């Protein structure tokens, strides 16, 4: 992250904010894994949470935020975020983050793709049409690779 922060403001004209990728300091418990799986977490999301706590990249692209596993579980259990989607896309969902444009980053049970959902949602179900759904990547691993490319693209002009 040092490469991102050093020279960022001079090049872009504004502060980069608090960019961080936090490593997990405690093991992901079997209870947390079971809860994520029962809600429909993809096979890629679980290994990610075994090593990464959370991600905050407000200066990368339009901004990317990945919540911690316990925050994802807490938000789902309390009903703060939708747990299912209907319409152009259907099924149980796990909302694991957001982007800087108000979109929800989610995976759908039984589907490895990462989606960005736009528009208004109610607490239990998110009714979407085609314009509200964007496939961000084919799977969670590809999503992480995309974030790495976005980070490299943001850093590249700073070093020039």
N, C-alpha and C positions, 0 to 999 in steps of 0.2 A: 504494500500500500504506500510505502514511502515514495516510490516512483510516481504514483498518482498524485500525491499531495504536493511534492516538491515541484514548483514551477506552475502548478495548475492555475492559480489565481492570476499570475502574470500573463499566461497564455489565453485563458478563457474569459478573464475579466470579472470573475466572481469566485467566492470561496467554494472549495470542494465539499464542504460539510464533513460529517463524521462517517467516513468510509471504513468498513471493517468486515472481516470474515473471522468469526470467533470459533475456535476449536472447542469441541466438547471436553469438559473436564471430568465428567462422570459418565459411566457407561449408560447407554440407553437401556432402561429396564425392560424386562419381558412384559411387564404390565403396559408400558408405553407402546412397545411393539404391537402387542395384542390389540390395544385400543386403536392405533393407527390402521392396522390391517382390517379390523372390524368395520372401520369407517370407509375403507376402500382405497387406502394408500397404495400407490404403485410399487412394484418391486424395486425401483430405483430410488425412491424417496427414503426407504428404510435404511439402506446402507449409507446414504448421505448423512442421515441423522446420527449414525453411529460415530461419525468423526467430526461433523460440523454442528455447532450450536445454533448460530444464526448468521445472516448476511445482511449488511446494510451498505448499499452502493448508490447513494443519492447523486453522485457526480458521474456515474457511468450510464451512457445512453440517456434514456428518459427517466432513469432511476430504477433500481431493482431492490426489493426487500424480501428476504426469506425469513419467516418467523421460526422460532425455536420449536422443537417437537412438543414441549410442554405447553407453549402458547397456542399451537395449533389444536392440541387436545382440549385445552381449557376453553378456547373460543368455540369449538364444536360442541362441547358438553353444555356450555352456557347458552348456546343458541345465538351467539353474537354474529355468526356467519352462517350462510346457507349450508345445508347438509345434503341437498339434492338439487338437481337441475332437470328441467323439463323443456320440451320444445324441440329446437333444432339439435339439441344434444340432451340425452336423458341418462339419469342414473344417480347413484350416490356419489358425492364429491368430497374431496379433502382440499380445502382452501389452505395453501401453505405460504402464501405471500401476496404481495401487491407490486404493481409497477408505479412509476411516477405519474401516470395518467389516470389513476383511479381504477384500473383494471384489477380483477382478482386473478391470481395465479392458482391454478387448480389441476388436480388429476381426477379422473373419473374411474370408479371401480371397474376393474376388468379391462381397462384401456391404458396402455403405457404412455400415451401422448400427454404433453403438458399443454394446457389451454389457458388463454387469457379471456376472461368473461367481462364484458362491459355492460353498462346500463344499470338500471335500478333493480334492486333485489329486496325481497322480504326476508325475514329472519329464517324461515324454514326452507323455502324452496325458491329457486331462481328460475323464472320463466324466460327463456331466451329464444330469439329468432336468429337467422343466419348472420345478421349484422352484429350481433352481440358476442359471437364466438370466433375466436382466432386460434388456430393451432400454432403454438409457439415452437414446439419441437416434437420429434417423433417419439422421444422417451426422455426420462429425467437426466440420463447421462449426456444426451445431446443438448439438453437445456443448460447444464453446467458448462459444457464446451462453448456454447453460444455466449454465456456470461464472460468466459475467459477471453473470447474474441472481442467482445464489447469493451472489456477492460483494456486490452492491448490497443484497440483503436483509439481509446480515450487518451492513453498514455503516449502513443506514438508521436503526435505533434509537439508534445511538451519537450521531448528530448531533441527535437530538431533545431 
